[in-house]
Amino acid sequence: MPLDTASLEHQLQLYKGLVEVSALINGITESAALLPAILDVARRVLHAEAASLLLVNRDQELELVAARGGISDTLAPGIIVPKGKGLAGWVLEHGEPLLVPDAYEDPRFFQDVDKKSGYRTRSMVCVPLRRGENKIGVLQVMNPLDRKAFNEADLEATVAYGNLAATAIDKLRAIERRQEQERTRQEIGFAREIQNSFLPQRLPERPDLTFAAAYRPAYNVGGDFYDVVESAPDEFYFVIGDVSGKGVPAALLMAQALSTWRLIIRPGISPDDALARWNSMLCGHTIRGMFITALLGRIVIPERRIELVNAGHCAPFLVAGTGGAEEVVLKGAPPLGILPELTRHRHDLTMAPGDWLVLYTDGLVESFDPDDVPLDRSGVRALLNDRFAGATNVIDRLNLGERRHRRTAEPSDDLTLLVFGFR
């Protein structure tokens, strides 16, 4: 049967509305503007009094995110429709559109919203919003202005608007994900810059003493740290440490630990006194469940004496100038920030010209290959069983050996190296 002029005009308006919504989706990139605009078009084309959009939240309940028309005066975004309740809950659960000529005659209608808002729902079209197999929400159009109830043509048009609304929501969420990823990237980059600013920008260099270091976080930021401080003309303090955990929390605690360390170091302070004061300042101020391992010491250049104290950190290696490496066995204290008092154990050694003291974090010995086999201390010792012309040569050997051991496996922990020796 041919359509009359009024029906043709109505269909034309529906198609124009769909084209308008498509243009809105392409032109608007913020949900605060796009979703109400889609509802306005649907309400105008369908000659409806009100329209609303509800989306599935994290609790799998429907949450009102936008409303236009008379209902928007009484309903604020954020209203929750309990799971399975009302016409919207039914539509979401069954995944089918619903045409309701008289809302109060339908037992599924949830009348509490009308009672609380003072709004009177007569007729309603309610359609599910899907993206692939996922149900993401419900579009509702209420109360036609020029007739008593909606009809099948209105239902068909609302389904089309619902499909476009789902496309719009999918686009908005993709944009929000990209924006969040960009914000995260910028924040991590900023955190990395801040963290790197706490590490030494340049190591001391003297005719009789040389240093080298390397730092590689497992993620963008990490919890490893090192430092070298010249406290007097012939006196240097050094430290290498590792904050438990990874990422931004570890980086924040690393910055706190390194700042505190620099407040403590002064000419003549013994490493064991420095360790006790450092622990005292950190106790009660670390993040719950986190701690700091550290190996620190003092270099007395005229005597080529090294004074070492250890708080739960990896023991260093001493590489002889004549070749060969031995682990320096240290009697240590617990990690920093756990106990208010630490037992002090200092170890002194004398280094000959050409010897190298190698300090590292556990990212070296706990570097795992694709079969989960660690490099381990024996592997590190094998890499160091050689003669080295300079501190940077030691660093290069360890970095290359660690990468070759790890092969295709990703780093599982931060890795920091600090090497020094007398010329």
N, C-alpha and C positions, 0 to 999 in steps of 0.2 A: 504494500500500500504506500503510495507516495507521501512524503512528509509535507505537512502544511508549512506555510511561510514562517509562522511563529517558531515551529520546531527547527526549521533550517537556520533561522536567526539565532536560536539558542545554541545549536551545535557550533555555529560559526564563532559565537562568543566563547564557547568552551575551548575551541582550538586556539583562538587568539590568546586566551588566558594561559594555555600551556606554552605557547611560544614566548609569552611574557615571562613566565616563570623560568624557562630555559635561559633567557637573557639575564635574568636576575642571578641565576646560578653562576653564569660566566662572569658577571660583573661585580658581584659582592663577595667578599672573602671573610666577613665577620658574622658569626652566628647571631649576635645581638641585632644585626640589621637584616640579615637574609631570611631567617625563619619567620619573623613577623611579616615581612614583605610577601612571602609565599602565602601565608594565611590570609593576608589582605586581598590578594588576587583571587584565591579560592572563594572567599566570602563574597567578593563583588560579583564574580562570574556566576556563582550558584545562587545569587540573591539570598544570601543567608545572613542571619543576625549575628552569628558568632562562629569562631573556629578556634581550635586548640590543638597543640602538639604535645604529646607525652613520649618520653624516651625511657628505655630500660636503663636503670642505674646499676651500680655495682652489686646491690642486693637483689637484683633481678625483679625489682618492683618498678612500676611506671611512675615517672616523675614529670610533673608539668614543667615544660621549659619555655613555652610561648603561648599566649592567648590573645585573640583580637576580637573586637566587637563588644557587645554588652557583657559577656562573661568576664572580659579582662578587667572590668571595673571592680569585680568582687573576688577574683581569684588571682593570687600572686604566684609567680614561678616558685617551684620548690614543693608544691603540694604533692603528696604521695598517694597513689592509688594502690591499696594492698593487692598483693598477688592474687589473681583470679577474680577480683571483685569488679562488679559493674560491667557495663557493656565493653569498655575499653579492655578490662582484664580478660573478658571472654574472647574478644577478637585477637588479643595477643596470644592467648593460650591455644586457640584453635587455628590461628593463621588464616582466618576467613573474613572477608568484608561483611558488614552488617548494615541493612537498611531497616530503620525502626520508625514506622509511621507515628506511633504514639508511645513515648518513652515510659509513661506511667502505667501503661497496660502490659509492659514487658517485665516479667519477674526478675530479669537479670539487671535491670537498671538500678544503679546505686543512688538512692534518693538523698543520702546524707549530704552530698555536695550541694545540692539545691537548697537543702534546709539551712545549711551553714551560710551559704552565700546570698540567699534570697533570690537567686536566679531561677527562672522556670523553664525547664527543658520540655519542649513539645515533641518535635520530630528530630531524628538524628541520623547522620550517615557516619559510619565508623569503619576505617580501613587499616589493615596492618601495614607496617613499613618493614621492608626486608632488604638485606644486601646479601645476595647469594642465599645460603641456607640459614643465615642469622636473622632473627627477629629483633629489630632495634627499637621499635616504638609503635605508636598509634596516632593516626590523624583523625580528628573529629570535626564535623561541620554540623552546627545546630540551628534549628528553627528557620525554615524558609520565610522570606518576608512577604511573598506574593501569593502564597497558597498555604493550605493546612499542613501538608506533609511532603517530604521528599519522595522522588520516584526512582525507577530503575536507571533512567538516563543520568540523574544526579549521582547515583551510586557509581555508575561507570566512569563519570567524570572525576569523582573523588578518588577512585582507584588510580586514575592517571596522575592526579595531583600528588597522591601518596607516593607513587613511584619516583616522581621528580623530587619530592621532599626527601626521600631516602637517598637519592643521588646527591642532593645538596648536603645532607648531613655527612655522607661519606666523604665528600670533597672537603668540608669544613674540618672534619677530624683528621684528614690527611695533612691539611695545612697546619693544624694545631700541632700534630706530631712533628712536622718538619721544623716549626718554630721552636718547639720544646727541645728538639735535638740541637738546633742552632744555639739556643740559650745555654744548654748544657755544655756544648762544645766551647762556647765563649767563656763560661764560668770555669771550666776545667783548664782552659788555656790561661786564664787569669790566675787560677790557683797554682798552676805550674810555674808561671813567672814569679809569683810571690815566693814559692818554695825555693826556686833556684836562686833568688836573691839572698836567701839565708845561707846558702852554701858559699864557700870561698870563691871569689871571682878570679883570684890568682894566688898560687901557693908561693911561699917564701923560697928564695933561691940564693945560695951563698957559694963561694968557691969551695968550701969544705963540707957542705951539706946540700942535698938535693931531695926534692919531693915530687911525687906524681900521684894522680888520683883519677878515678873513673866512677861515674854514677849512671845507673840505668834503672829507672822505675819499671816494674812489671806492667803497671797501668800508666795513665797519664801523669799521675802524681803518686808518691809513695812515702814510706816512713823511714827510709834509710837516711843517714846523715854522716858528715865528717867535717872536721875543722882542724886548722893549724894556726896557732897564735904565737907570735914572738913577744914574750913578756919582758925580756931583758936582752941586752946585746948577745949574750951567749946562752940563752935559755929559751926553749920552745916547748909549748904544750900542744898535744894532739889528742884527737878523739875520733872514734868511729862508733856508730850506734845504729840500732834497729828498733823501731817502734812496732809492736805487735799489730797485725792487721795490715790492710792495704787501703789505697784510695785516699779520699779527702780526710776522713777522721784521723788516719795515721799521719797525713801531711800536717794537719793542725797540731797534733801532739809533738811531731818532730820540730816544728817551728818553736813551740813553747820550750822544749827541752834544749834546743840549741841556744835560744836567747838566754835561758837561765844559766847554762854553762859559761857563756861569755861574761856574765855578771860575776861569776865566782873566780875566774882565773885572774891572778895577780902575781907579780914577781915573788918567788920564794915559796909559794904555797906547795905543799907536798901533794902528789897525786891522790894519796889515800885521804887526806883532809878534803881535797876538792871533791872526791867521790862522796864522802859523807855529807858535805854541805849540799851538794847537788841533789842527792836523794832526799834530804830533809826538805828542800824547797819544792820538790816534785810531789812528795807524799801528800795525798789528799786533794791534789789538783789534777790528777790524770783522769781520763775518761774511764768510766767503770768497765772493768774487764780488760783494760789495756795496760801494758807495761813497756819498759824500755830496757834493752840490753845495751851495754856500752863497754868499750875498752878504751881507757885513757892513760896518758903518760906524759912524762917530762923528759926532754932531751937536755943534758948538760954537756955542752959542746967541748969545753976544754978536756974533759975526762972521757968523752965519747960514751957517757953513761946514759942508759935508758932506764927509767923507773916506770913500771907498769902496774896498773890495778885493773881488775876485771869484775864486771857486774853481769854475770850470766851470758857473756858474749863468746863468740868463737875465738879460740886460741890462735895467736898469730904464728907465722912461719918465719924462721930466720934462715936466710939463704946466704951461704958462705961465699966470699969472693973467689975462693978456689973451686967452687962447685959443690952442689949438694944442699939439701934443705931439711931442716928439722923443725918439728912443731915445738913451740915454747910452751911448756906445761905450766899453767898458772892455777894457783889456788884462788878461786873466785868467790864473790858474794852473790846473793840473789839479784835478779834484775831490779832496776830502779823503780820507785813508785809503789812498791808493795809493802815493805816493812819500814817502820820509822827509823830503826837502827840497823846499820850494816856492820858486819865483822870485816875488819880491814886486813887485807893480805897484799903486801907489796912485793913485787919481784923486780930485782935489778939485774941488768946485763950490760956487758961492754961490747961494743961493735968495732970491728976493724975496718979500715978503709976498704971499700969494695963489697962489704956485707950489705944485705938488704933486709929490712924488717917489713913483712907483708901482712897488712891488716885487711880483713874482708868481712862482709856480712854473709849470713847463711844462704843467700841467693846463689852463692858460688858452689858450696858443697852440696846444696839441695837443688842443683840444676838437674832436671830429669830429662832423659832421652825419650823417644817415642814408646819404649818398653817400660817406662817408669823406673829406670835404673839411675840412681843419683851419681853425680860426679864423685862425691864423697871426699874425705880428707886425703885418702890414698891417691886419688886421681889428681888432686891439687898438688900434692907433694911430687908426683911424677912430672907434672908440668914445670915445677920449680927446680928440679934436679939438673941444673945447668949453670953456666956462668953468664952473667948479664953485664952489659956495658953501662947501663943506666936504669933509673927507676921506670922510665917510660917503656923500656924493653920488657921489664917484668910485667907491667900492666898489659902490654900488647900480647904477651905470651898467654896470660891468663884469660883475657877476653877471647882470643882466637881458640884456645883450648875448650873454653866453656861453650862457644858456639858450635864447634865441631862435635862435642859430646851431645849437645841438645839436638842437633840436626834440624829436623822439621818441627820439633815440639816448640810450643810457645813458652816464653818464660813464666815460671810459676811464682816467682818472688822477685822483689827488688834486689839489685846487685850493686854493691859499692866496694871499691878497692882503694886502699891508701898505702903507698909504698914510700919509704925513705931510706937513705943510707949516707955514709960519709965517703967523700972522695979520697 
